[in-house]
Amino acid sequence: MRIFLAVLALAGLTAACETAEGFGRDVSNLGNEITEESQEAQQ
C-alpha cells in the first residue's frame, strides 16, 4: 500500500511540474509579445 501511495504522489508531482513548465512558457511568450508591442509603439 505504501508503494502505491508513493507512486501516486510521484505521478502527481510530475504532472504539477509539467503544468508549471507550460504556464512558465505561456507567461514568457506573453512578456515577449508585450516587449515587441512596446518597442513598436516607441518607433
Z-matrix of the N, CA and C atoms (Angstrom, degrees):
N
C 1 1.452
C 2 1.529 1 110.92
N 3 1.315 2 116.63 1 -39.38
C 4 1.467 3 119.50 2 179.78
C 5 1.520 4 111.44 3 -64.34
N 6 1.326 5 116.35 4 -38.17
C 7 1.461 6 119.87 5 179.49
C 8 1.527 7 109.80 6 -64.20
N 9 1.310 8 116.89 7 -42.13
C 10 1.463 9 121.09 8 178.66
C 11 1.524 10 110.53 9 -60.00
N 12 1.314 11 117.31 10 -44.60
C 13 1.470 12 120.72 11 179.79
C 14 1.522 13 111.47 12 -66.15
N 15 1.325 14 116.55 13 -37.58
C 16 1.463 15 119.89 14 178.32
C 17 1.524 16 110.81 15 -65.19
N 18 1.330 17 116.43 16 -42.81
C 19 1.465 18 120.34 17 178.34
C 20 1.527 19 110.24 18 -64.99
N 21 1.298 20 117.41 19 -41.25
C 22 1.460 21 121.80 20 178.62
C 23 1.532 22 110.64 21 -62.58
N 24 1.312 23 117.42 22 -43.60
C 25 1.469 24 121.41 23 178.72
C 26 1.525 25 110.76 24 -64.57
N 27 1.315 26 116.98 25 -41.61
C 28 1.460 27 120.94 26 179.11
C 29 1.523 28 110.95 27 -63.78
N 30 1.312 29 117.21 28 -40.73
C 31 1.468 30 121.08 29 178.08
C 32 1.529 31 110.46 30 -63.18
N 33 1.313 32 116.52 31 -40.24
C 34 1.465 33 120.22 32 178.26
C 35 1.513 34 112.35 33 -64.72
N 36 1.320 35 116.33 34 -40.51
C 37 1.466 36 119.95 35 179.05
C 38 1.522 37 111.34 36 -67.16
N 39 1.310 38 116.66 37 -39.30
C 40 1.463 39 120.52 38 178.70
C 41 1.523 40 110.48 39 -63.34
N 42 1.302 41 117.04 40 -43.45
C 43 1.467 42 120.57 41 179.13
C 44 1.524 43 110.68 42 -64.28
N 45 1.318 44 116.92 43 -39.48
C 46 1.465 45 120.34 44 179.72
C 47 1.519 46 110.71 45 -65.16
N 48 1.332 47 117.68 46 -39.07
C 49 1.466 48 120.55 47 178.91
C 50 1.522 49 110.94 48 -64.81
N 51 1.315 50 116.92 49 -41.84
C 52 1.459 51 119.83 50 179.07
C 53 1.519 52 110.75 51 -64.99
N 54 1.312 53 117.22 52 -38.15
C 55 1.457 54 120.83 53 178.54
C 56 1.521 55 110.42 54 -65.81
N 57 1.327 56 116.99 55 -43.48
C 58 1.467 57 120.95 56 179.26
C 59 1.521 58 110.68 57 -64.81
N 60 1.319 59 116.70 58 -38.07
C 61 1.463 60 120.25 59 179.20
C 62 1.524 61 110.31 60 -64.25
N 63 1.315 62 117.02 61 -43.80
C 64 1.464 63 120.87 62 177.98
C 65 1.519 64 111.96 63 -63.68
N 66 1.326 65 115.85 64 -40.29
C 67 1.464 66 120.22 65 177.95
C 68 1.523 67 110.24 66 -64.30
N 69 1.326 68 116.58 67 -40.28
C 70 1.466 69 120.72 68 178.21
C 71 1.510 70 111.85 69 -61.99
N 72 1.328 71 116.77 70 -40.12
C 73 1.471 72 120.18 71 177.37
C 74 1.520 73 110.65 72 -64.81
N 75 1.328 74 117.34 73 -40.98
C 76 1.465 75 120.85 74 179.65
C 77 1.525 76 110.71 75 -62.57
N 78 1.316 77 116.95 76 -43.98
C 79 1.466 78 121.14 77 179.83
C 80 1.521 79 110.18 78 -65.12
N 81 1.327 80 116.86 79 -40.33
C 82 1.463 81 120.79 80 178.43
C 83 1.524 82 111.19 81 -62.98
N 84 1.321 83 116.29 82 -44.24
C 85 1.470 84 120.01 83 178.28
C 86 1.519 85 110.96 84 -62.60
N 87 1.311 86 116.99 85 -40.64
C 88 1.462 87 120.61 86 178.28
C 89 1.527 88 110.30 87 -63.05
N 90 1.315 89 117.13 88 -42.81
C 91 1.471 90 120.97 89 177.63
C 92 1.516 91 111.69 90 -61.28
N 93 1.331 92 116.73 91 -40.80
C 94 1.471 93 120.00 92 177.98
C 95 1.523 94 111.21 93 -63.88
N 96 1.312 95 117.38 94 -41.00
C 97 1.466 96 120.62 95 178.81
C 98 1.520 97 111.34 96 -65.10
N 99 1.313 98 117.24 97 -40.93
C 100 1.469 99 120.91 98 178.70
C 101 1.526 100 109.95 99 -63.75
N 102 1.324 101 116.19 100 -41.72
C 103 1.464 102 120.27 101 178.94
C 104 1.523 103 110.91 102 -62.76
N 105 1.322 104 117.31 103 -45.20
C 106 1.462 105 120.68 104 179.27
C 107 1.524 106 111.52 105 -61.98
N 108 1.329 107 116.52 106 -43.83
C 109 1.470 108 120.42 107 -179.79
C 110 1.525 109 110.81 108 -64.29
N 111 1.322 110 117.58 109 -40.51
C 112 1.466 111 119.64 110 -179.26
C 113 1.531 112 110.67 111 -68.61
N 114 1.324 113 117.28 112 -35.17
C 115 1.477 114 120.13 113 177.39
C 116 1.526 115 110.14 114 -67.23
N 117 1.323 116 117.36 115 -39.76
C 118 1.458 117 120.49 116 178.11
C 119 1.526 118 110.92 117 -66.10
N 120 1.312 119 117.61 118 -36.42
C 121 1.457 120 121.56 119 -179.42
C 122 1.518 121 111.23 120 -69.12
N 123 1.316 122 117.77 121 -28.55
C 124 1.459 123 121.44 122 -178.67
C 125 1.539 124 111.96 123 -77.71
N 126 1.328 125 116.79 124 -18.21
C 127 1.468 126 119.63 125 -177.14
C 128 1.493 127 112.53 126 -82.76
